Amino acid sequence: MTQEVEVSVIIPNLHSPIIDRTIESVLAQKTSHPFEVIVVGMDRYDLVTKYEEVKFIKTAQPVSAGEARNIGIHESEGKILFFIDSDCIAMPNWITTILDDFNSGWKVIGGSVLSPTDDFWQLVYNLSMFHEQLPSKNKGKHRYLATLNLAVHKDVIKKVGLLDAKLERGQDIEWTSRMTRAGYDLLFDPNAVIEHHPSRHTFEALKKDNFRSGYYSIAVRQKYPNIFNMPPLLKTASVWRIFKPLIAGLTMLRIVLSSKEVRQHPKIIPYILKQKAAWCDGAISRLEETENATG
């Protein structure tokens, strides 16, 4: 008799060259809880189909990561949904660590992001973008979490709804912010580790990515100002433009002071500043477009 699936691991994929490593890291997890693996998207390298135990939902065209996750949610059988990205490697005990947290009463759990250190630009990206979710951080409540390492009980999704697939970036912070506003406590557990291998290997690639993040995320941050500690003053492009050096500088300083991993790699600090400046440029561009459209 086949055991009922308890956990569904959902992986959005758009031609990741390491999706096979992601899948293998998940299949290698040691747990007594039956789980399924669902990959949603496109795979030009034909790396997914060799795993017969993986449910591969091919899309006819590229879809956003948020839409892919929503498709995976609809197709899932488990009551607990794990999310990991197709450029991530789950460390041993990833599933069991998070399930222990579920057994303690938590319904939304995010894990930490470990960066490879042999690629300078991947290191800059990870320590800059995920500075709040590094392995050195303390276990405790967070107001929002990232979907590259997240687990959510289906009861939560029934209450708050699916990801906003219209957002090209920031779907995860919008989604988990909704969970916080709905009254759920979000747990960050640094012992649930994934290693992130983003396909960004140049300064220009990082700058472009941070610009897009700022462009698409500013609306989410202004939608939930209490969650992101967004001062009411920061509502117009002109204010962001004036205070951009201060905002980028203070953000960099906060990252340096709060992140042991960043202090261990001081050469990346000037580039963190440049990435945060690019994020501000993206936010300014989006605000300018909104202001022009509303007259």
PyMOL commands that set and color helices and strands:
alter all, ss='L'
color gray80, all
select helices_A, chain A and resi 19-27+65-75+94-103+120-129+131-133+154-160+171-181+203-223+225-228+237-258+260-263+266-293
alter helices_A, ss='H'
color red, helices_A
select strands_A, chain A and resi 7-14+35-42+54-58+80-84+88-90+108-114+140-142+149-153+186-196
alter strands_A, ss='S'
color yellow, strands_A
deselect
rebuild
show_as cartoon
